Each structure stands twice: as structure tokens, then as C-alpha cells.
Amino acid sequence: MTRGDSTAKAAGIVTLVVAALLGSAYVLGRSLVPDQQAQRHSTGITSNADAPGYADQPSGGEPSGAPSVSGSAGPAQAGQDGSGRDAGDDQLFGAHATTGSPRLALTFDDGPDPQYTPQVLALLREFDVRATFCVVGENAQNHPDLIQAIVNGGHTLCNHSWHHDVSLGTRSTDAIRSDLLRTNDAIRAAVPDAPIVWYRQPGGAWTYPVVSVAHQLGMTPLHWSVDPSDWELPGAGKITATVLAQAEPGSVVLLHDAGGNRQGTVDALRRILPDLTARFELEALPTDPT
């Protein structure tokens, strides 16, 4: 055997030994690492060093411990206006929906309006009826003379937010308080000494925060029990028929003297008042509701 053959043979043996050692190391390493597919089936989590750590995220998709959203804390179901016709007691968060007495209360929302509020006031005066006006802050600021006329007529004032913000109850308590105080300030700029002890949430969209803030500011939340949906402009005949059919002792009737064309409401009021005054004692809601 030549010297070259011996060298080649030695190199081959070394190569075989190295290959055998590498093969043994690979087998040993595989035996020490759990099977990824098996791990996926046993835990439901794929081990992936490049993925974020969502091991404690439930299958619903919300991280564990995330706050839940409950319908009980949301606003009452409402129509465009004000109409929370399907709102149950649990959605009113304590807002008054009746007078609590045999007397019936007429309420007028969204004013004052220079065209329709004077007509409403004239009809109420003609039939010697006192009512409650839920006024919007910016309208009170723009028409302080009408706020004064409402008070001079013996009617009760009610805060109806600054800009008829249906979503106000979903905002922070600071934002709610600021809105209600701003509205009260506009009212009191016109009638400094007039009590403001009622608050009506636009849309009837009551939430616990808006009710709580109203109470803190000395106002009682006011809902309703009769809603002819006059904001939908159904015509004087339908408004009249609905109110006369649904009115009963203790009713709080929702009507509008602003927020759109309210001539149908004014015309209906002329038909409604003779009937209601014959059947009920009508009142402005008291300025001491407690």
C-alpha cells in the first residue's frame, strides 16, 4: 500500500466517525424537544417564539379581565326625539314617568321657539292651564324674553341640555355636569330666581351617570308616559287622538313647542285642552318634587 493510499483511507475513517457523531447528536436533541403538534392539541396554544403572548386570551377574543359591556348601563331605547316608548322602568334609572298624583302634566320640549312657544303660551292662558317647559340651553340663551314669558305664565322650567345631545348620558360625568350647568346658567340669565328642579334627557336616553349628575345638581329626572310622537309630524288629528286615548290620572304628556314645524302640535293643543280640562286637573310639575 502506498503512502497516498494510507492517507486517503485514514481520511475516510475520520469522515465516517464525524458523521456518526453528528447523527447521534441530532437524535439525542430531537428526543429532548416536545413535539409541537402534540403540544398544540394538549394546550390549545401554539409555541411560537415570534408570536405575541396571548396565552391567557379567551376564545371570545377579549383579553382576560377586560371590562364587559352591559345593556343595563346603556341608554333607554328611544326615538329621534325623545320617544323612549319601549323603555322599561329598569332603563329609566329612577326618572319620573308620572306625576305621582291624580293630576295630569303637560310638558313641552326643545324650546323656546319664537314662532310656536308664544302660541302654546296663549292657548294655555286661554284655558287657565299651567305646564312644564323643558328648554334647550342655547334656545334659552337666544330667547331670554320667552323664558321670562314662560315663568310669568306660572309654568315650571325644566333643563333639557344645552344642545339636545341625545348621547350626553354616555359622556364623562364632568362633561354632563358642564352641559347641565351651562343650560341652567342660560336660564337663570333670563330669570335669576326661577327654580330649575327638573331635568329631561334628550331622546329619553337615560343612563346612570346622567341621572346621578342631575340629582347632584338638585334636579329630578323627568320622563313621560304619553307620547304622541308629534316630532314625526303625524298631523293634529293623530296627535289629538293619541293624547286623548292614552291620558289617565298621573300622566306626563310629551309634546314639543320647538325643534321643527310644530304647527300640528299647536293645532292639536287647541283640541286637546277642552277635553283634558274637563276630565282632569292639569298641573305644572311642582318646584319642590321631593
Disulfide bonds with the S-S distance in Angstrom:
none
